[in-house]
Amino acid sequence: QVQLVESGGGLVQAGGSLTLSCAASGRTSSSYAMGWFRQAPGKEREFLTTISRSCGSTAYADSVKGRFTISRDNAKNTVFLQMDSLKPEDTAVYYCAARLTTDQGLSIMRSQYEYWGQGTQVTVSS
């Protein structure tokens, strides 16, 4: 079992930046690949980015590639999402998620993530 708690959300103007954090507790976070997803009102939860267990590999959705950066600090059991050049369409609840894995593989499939945080609201004003 692992518990995930996101923080760092808030209100920012378009073009600004925010950094989200996801603190993991319970089973060691290095056993998990980690991902970030978001869900806007009336829309399905969408994949944003994922990072492998050892930070060796990452993947991004086209909508955030070049603007968002995922990283993790396994010693601190924390995953980060650096968000730059924010747009009003980035407004959503942002969730971190964990996927138990024995390899360094990546997944963009929401259904493959076993554990989820409660989410943190990000609002980008125009």
N, C-alpha and C positions, 0 to 999 in steps of 0.2 A: 504494500500500500504506500502511496505517496500523496501528500497534501500539497496543493499549490495555492499561493496567494499572490495576486497581481497588485501592483501599485504604480503610481506615477501618472495616472490619467488626469485629464483636466481640460480646461478651455484654452485654446491657442488660436492666434490669428493665422490666416492663410500665409504660407511661406515660412512659418515658424517651425520649431522643433520640439519634440518631447522624447523622453526616454522612459520606457516602461520596464519595470522589473517584475520578475516572477520568482518568489522564494519557495523552494521545495523542502519539505520535511518528510520524515519517515524513511523509507528505503532509500539508499544512496542514489542521488540523482544521476550519477555516472552510469547507472544501469539503463538509463532511459535516453532515447532520442527526444528532443523537445521541439515543440512547434508553437507558432502564434496563429491565431485565427481571429476573425472579427465578424460581427453581425450588426447590420444596420436595420432600422425599423422596417418591417415588412419584407425583409430579405433573408435568404438562407445564410447560415454561417459559412464563411468562405476562408479557404486556406490563404495564408500570407507568406509564411516562411518556416523553415525547419532547419535544425542543426543536429549533426550526428553526436553520438555519445562522447567522442573524444575531440569534438570541434573540428575534425578534419574535413567535413563536407557540409555544405549548405545548399539550400534551394529556395527560390523566391517565385512568387506569382508575378506575372508580367506587370500587374497594376502597381506593384511597389518596388520592382527591381530598379536599383540605382538610387532609390530614395530611403529605403529602410535597410537596416543592418541588424542581423541577429548575432548574438554572442553569448557565451556562457562561461561561468567560473565554477568549475566543479568543486573546488575547495570550499567555496561559499554556498554551494547548492543554489545558485542563482542564474537565471537566464535573463537576458536583456533584449530589448527591442529599441534601437535608436531610430527615430522617425524624423526625417528632414524633409524640407520642401512640402509641408503638409498642405492638403487641399480640402475644401469643404466636403468633397465626396469621401474623404477618409473618416468622416464622423461615424462612429459606431461604438459598440461595446467590444473591447478587445479581450481575448481569452488566451491564456497559455495552456498547453496540453502536453502530456507525457505519454510516451509509447515505449513499453518495455521491449527491449531487444537485446540480442546477444551479438549483434554485428554492428557495423558502421553504416548500415543502410538508412535511406531516407524515405519518407512517405508523405504525400500530399493529401492522403485520404483521411477525412475526418473520422471515419468509422474505425480506423486502426489505432486511434489514441484512446487509451483506457482511462486516463485521469485528466480532469479539467479544473481550472480555477473558477472563481465566482465571477470574474470579469471586472474590467475597469473601463469607465466611460471616457472616451476621447471626443471632444467637440471642437471642430475647426470652423471658425467664423470667417466670412468673406469680407 
